[in-house]
Amino acid sequence: MLIMKNITKTFHPGTVNEKCALKGLNLELAAGDFATIVGSNGAGKSTLFNAITGAFYIDRGLIVLDGEDITYKKEYLRSKTIGHLFQDPLKGTAPHMTIEENMALAYLRAKTSSHAFFSRINAADKKKFRENLALLDMGLEDRMRQPVGLLSGGQRQALTLLMATMVTPKILLLDEHTAALDPATAEKVLKLTKDIVAERKITCLMVTHNMHQALELGNRTLMMDAGTIVFDVRGEQRADMTVDDLLEQFAKQAGKQLDNDRILFSKAQK
Amino acid sequence: MGSIITLSIVQSALELGCIYALVALALFVSFSLLNIADLSTDGCFTLGCAVCAAVTLAGHPILALFAAMAAGVCSGFVTSFLQTKLGIESILAGIIVNTGLYTINIAAMGFASNINLFASDTMFTWAKEHIGGTWYKLIVVILIVAAVGLLLSLFLNTRIGLSIRATGDNPDMVRASSINTGLMVTIGLCVANAMTALSGGILAQYQKSCDINLGTGMVTIALASLIIGESIIGRGSMLKRVAGVVLGSCLYRFIVAIALRLNVPAECLKLVSALIVAIAIALPYLKRQAVFVRQRKAARAQNQVYLSEMNTEQSTEDGGGRSC
């Protein structure tokens, strides 16, 4: 589904702030793959996502999504088939527009052709939105005409997830999308994510700082360091792995200890 | 008050209110929804007025209104082009276009600083023949504003309308969605400036003249109307908010009419307008402040009770021989 070949990206080249964020990264995801990504601070996890969504053009390399070369496709054109959730729950929804309007926007942008400028939602669509919201079990289905700004962070993130997957995307990118939520809400949003991804067999990449999650969720675990993927584990080998094995592997592959304080913190917690 | 407000004052305030409501609706799109302060409004209003007057003079009063709108679209396109393609700050882009429009407006009037249409047919002379009575002007402008308002609120719920609103509301979200922000700004400003120019065009036919300085201060007046309307209606559906803006514009005209009736000299009218604008914009803030002051007063009264209770408790404890 997703093929990335020899991706290189340097920010601020030729200045003192020069930062090689992606260094010859290779990644191949099969359709329906759900891979979790862990890595140190500044390993290039978010940069990898931004390269896929087209927030910037990469310096070198090839990105193919579902058989289409999207390396130099404009961001707004490719994001039609890419779902992207950020850590900040405020980033994914428009606060002064109602829940219904936000969903209408997500639905119309993904569903209709890019020339159907004047398409509107109808009563059947509204009914469908309502049913989808009811699945969240947050009472949002009765607040469809309220502005999204009134919702809590967790509710907004759940809504964003719903919007991103309303029309099944070719790939779903989750950038620590539960990290800013309280534990109970994070749990709920995570379960929702699992259900939706499993039910629709969405190809999915998820950055997490929780090593347990990294091994439990999905079918692959990727470790990133210094702009490349240093470790890729799946299948039986993954099923047998413990968090300590994973950390050990990281030290072996990257030649250093994992320095993501939040990862270590989450390890200590459990 | 009965002597201050006569029927004819109500009538002309409503007429002007409806005409200028279109400018307020334009700012509703550019300022409230897109979050862009479009300072080309003054020049664009005059542009609509000049183009409409010129075409009306040539004998095509209905075509003139569409010509004015087309001119407004062009003006909006240039403003947005400067912003989205040449990277000029939105406020600066508006000022630049506004300055340039002065020459364009003079040119549209055949290099004269005014045109009068007293001998020409306008849509109002047509309405006078077919509708008659004394209310025909009001009927025409209400019909136009109702049609524009309805179309606008329908438009703002289409895919492109929702995208325009999201562009002004959450740029982060828009960047992650498949929305071309540059295109949305362009469309939004074109729609807004078309309404501004239409308003100028209607005014040209309404007062049967056009003057190069007609648009001066228009952006402030429209902003006042917009804010009066938004503070009355608050949030709600698009149709409701659009109606609120029209209402705000009419209310503003009533205030001006009353000021005139109270024998405010005509030379002072701009100052009165500025005052009304300042008050209208400050009012929502002052209202919030007043609520806060009331709350604080109530809380303080209650806190005094708590504090005195604590003091009495402490003094009994101190009596028990506490060292600190």
Interface residues (C-beta under 8 A of the other chain):
Chain A: T53 A55 K74 E75 Y76 L77 R78 S79 K80 H84 F86 D88 L90 K91 G92 T93 A94 P95 H96 M97 E101 N102 A104 L105 A106 L108 R109 A110 T112 S114 A116 F117 F118 S119 R120 I121 R145 P147
Chain B: L154 F155 N157 T158 R159 I160 L162 S163 R165 A166 D169 N170 D172 M173 R175 A176 S177 S178 I179 N180 T181 R235 S237
